[in-house]
Amino acid sequence: MFRQLAEGIYASPQIGVAEIAEAKRLGVRLIINNRPDEEAPPPEQTPGDEIAAAAAAAGIAYCAIPVTHAGFSEPQVTAMAEALAGAEGPVLAYCRSGTRSTLLWALAQASKGAAPEALANAAAGAGYDLSPIRPLLEMLATRQA
């Protein structure tokens, strides 16, 4: 279920309370919810507050950086970059399919100067396609060059 994007970074489709144990087993120290609450009714989507409570009970930090299907904004990219930089260990980001989490991870990395080709390869290795945001990745990466 959890797909490794890079060392200590995982993306996942929607998780439930039961998946918190697997995250803990992997050493995850931060769970990032990239899915807006009420995007889908339960049981398809476990509410963020339930994930947050289960994460806290397991000693895992939690934050929400919701991304709608409308796309990404600079504040979301900045928030993701800050969350990743402040994490004290492995991170699990999730949304409906894991795609928005992967795209936001890649945008955050590019904003810090990561090479778009390397990001695309890492995402592809986990089964995700960055081509919809490739021009944005290039722009963010060149701003750091």
C-alpha positions as a printed Julia matrix, in Angstrom:
145×3 Matrix{Float64}:
   0.0    0.0     0.0
   2.77   2.47    0.9
   4.99   3.31   -2.08
   8.5    4.59   -1.44
   9.33   7.77   -3.38
  12.72   8.35   -1.81
  14.62   7.37    1.3
  12.17   7.93    4.16
   9.34   9.27    1.97
   6.22   7.23    1.22
   3.04   8.01   -0.69
  -0.18   6.1    -0.29
  -3.78   5.94   -1.34
  -6.3    6.77    1.4
  -5.35   5.21    4.7
  -7.55   4.21    7.59
  -6.87   3.86   11.28
  -5.67   0.27   10.74
  -2.78   1.45    8.52
  -1.27   3.53   11.32
   0.3    0.36   12.74
   2.05  -0.32    9.43
   3.29   3.26    9.31
   4.68   2.89   12.83
   6.37  -0.39   11.86
   8.12   1.45    9.01
   9.31   4.11   11.44
   7.08   6.86   10.06
   7.32   9.96   12.25
   4.98  12.25   10.29
   1.77  11.57    8.36
   0.71  14.26    5.87
  -2.92  14.25    4.75
  -3.26  15.78    1.28
  -6.95  14.95    0.93
  -9.64  17.49    1.8
 -12.1   16.22    4.39
 -15.46  15.18    3.0
 -14.09  14.61   -0.51
 -15.81  11.22   -0.29
 -18.16   9.7     2.28
 -17.04   7.08    4.8
 -16.01   4.35    4.53
 -14.2    5.41    1.32
 -12.53   8.26    3.2
 -11.57   8.13    6.84
 -11.92  11.64    8.32
  -8.65  13.42    8.97
  -9.38  13.9    12.67
  -9.65  10.11   13.1
  -6.3    9.6    11.36
  -4.79  12.39   13.46
  -6.04  10.82   16.71
  -4.76   7.35   15.76
  -1.42   8.82   14.7
  -1.09  10.72   17.99
  -1.88   7.54   19.94
   0.93   5.82   18.04
   3.37   8.68   18.66
   3.31   9.88   15.06
   2.95  13.56   14.15
   0.18  14.55   11.74
  -0.52  17.53    9.52
  -3.05  18.31    6.82
  -2.15  20.06    3.58
  -5.31  19.46    1.55
  -5.14  19.6    -2.24
  -8.35  19.72   -4.24
  -8.65  18.6    -7.85
  -8.36  22.29   -8.78
  -4.58  22.01   -8.54
  -1.66  23.2    -6.49
  -0.86  26.59   -5.01
   2.41  28.06   -3.86
   1.31  28.02   -0.18
   0.67  24.26   -0.45
   4.11  23.69   -2.0
   5.72  25.78    0.73
   3.78  23.99    3.47
   4.81  20.59    2.09
   8.46  21.63    1.83
   8.38  22.9     5.43
   6.66  19.75    6.7
   9.22  17.53    4.99
  12.14  19.65    6.23
  10.82  19.58    9.79
  10.09  15.86    9.89
  12.12  13.96   12.46
  12.13  10.73   10.46
  10.25   8.97    7.68
   7.13  10.61    6.24
   3.94   9.12    4.84
   1.81  11.38    2.64
  -1.6   10.23    1.46
  -4.6   11.29   -0.62
  -7.24   9.35   -2.59
  -4.76   7.51   -4.83
  -1.37   8.82   -3.71
  -1.01  10.9    -6.88
  -1.63  14.34   -5.37
   0.73  13.49   -2.51
   3.42  12.43   -4.98
   2.94  15.52   -7.14
   3.08  17.82   -4.12
   6.2   16.03   -2.82
   7.87  16.53   -6.2
   6.9   20.21   -6.34
   8.27  20.73   -2.83
  11.51  19.01   -3.76
  11.86  21.01   -6.99
  11.29  24.22   -5.02
  14.4   23.26   -3.05
  16.42  22.65   -6.23
  15.94  18.93   -6.86
  16.37  17.88  -10.49
  13.04  17.28  -12.27
  14.37  14.22  -14.12
  15.46  12.58  -10.86
  12.07  13.36   -9.31
  10.26  11.93  -12.35
  12.33   8.74  -12.15
  11.68   8.35   -8.42
   7.95   8.86   -8.89
   7.85   6.44  -11.84
   9.61   3.85   -9.72
   6.71   4.09   -7.28
   4.13   3.95  -10.07
   3.32   7.66  -10.34
   3.58   9.98  -13.36
   4.83  13.55  -12.97
   4.26  14.56  -16.59
   1.16  16.69  -15.74
   3.35  19.0   -13.63
   6.66  18.7   -15.5
   6.7   22.36  -16.7
   6.04  23.53  -13.14
   8.82  21.28  -11.81
  11.22  22.78  -14.35
  10.21  26.32  -13.4
  10.6   25.68   -9.66
  13.94  23.94  -10.09
  15.38  26.71  -12.27
  14.38  29.33   -9.69
  16.78  27.6    -7.31
  19.64  27.28   -9.82
